Amino acid sequence: MLKKYIPPANILFMVLLLMASGMIFLPPHARAQNTQEGHINSFVYHRFGNSRYPSTNITMETFKEHLQFLKENNYRVITLGEAAELLDSPAQIPQKTAVLTVDDGYKSFITHAVPLLEKYGYKATIFVCTKYVGRSGYLSWSDIRSLRKKGYEFGNHSHSHEHFLNLSDAQTRREFKEDLSRSEDLFHRHLGYQPDLYCYPYGEYNPDMQEILKNRGYKAAAAQKSGVIYTGSDHYALPRFPMTSTYGEIEKFRSKARMKALPVINEKPRNPEIKGENPPGLTLRIDPSAINPQGLQCFVNGRKNCKITRRRDTELIIEVEAKDKLTTRRTLYTITAPSKDGTRWKWYSHLWVNTQYGE
Ligand SMILES: [Zn+2]
């Protein structure tokens, strides 16, 4: 007979697991230290294992490497809906939190991605265009119902996947609302609920569209600008890092998963549409406690073709402007800086949409 009580191996394992996840044994102050500033690294995928479309595809080998990295580094993978709620609640966001989102609702999600996600025990948020559901190459309503039962989250990616900004402001509002009604009706008819997450087609939006979503009860909307979600993020333009053949290599994924948000207190203009001067100027007020301002850098669609002007010395206000006119439909200004202690990079992107150009 044993003199001492030895807990069974499975209980020890559970305790270790709970300790590792920070659920027990951490006094409040220790947990606070462990949370950093509440950053959520989110990623957007489109197609899986379909090399015919390299600009929107991720190979299965690379996708597996992403999931393996998240697992080995103890990331908590949550849905975008959970992320939006965490941003609203005073509860702090655990360190190393990731969100996997999938746009357009292609069939390869269920045939290729789901078996792997199930192996790793991760969920994802999928944005579907209701007009395309059930067409060849796309998920069907019954696929979506069965995936929802397994815990996958589905949000609205519009009915028609239109370029809403190609219209006048008044027409954009009207068309956007009509399109929302069509997609919401189909969500109700086939799934029995009102979606509360939205994803802008092509990542294109303006403040009117954001306001409409808010008024219709959406709790968040996903954009297509790279960046890290944090407590100061605009809920109706949440950033995501794109994961494709070009951007999805494991080294790039690793650095994006470790990236922190550059805390922008104020941004002018907020509207992505280029309404006046081209190249447009972007004014940002940044939290000076978070970064080393000497290390600020800017990029235009990934190229260092821009300048940063420090507007005031007392506060960290900068103006960012491309050196050349923006001549593509969508352009990202990306601003990065090292953290004060130099151990992390911080990232912020602003999207510009020039409606004079096609896709
Ligand atoms: Zn899309």
Residues whose N, C-alpha, C, O or C-beta is under 5 A from the ligand:
A	BS01	ZN	D103 D104 P201 Y202
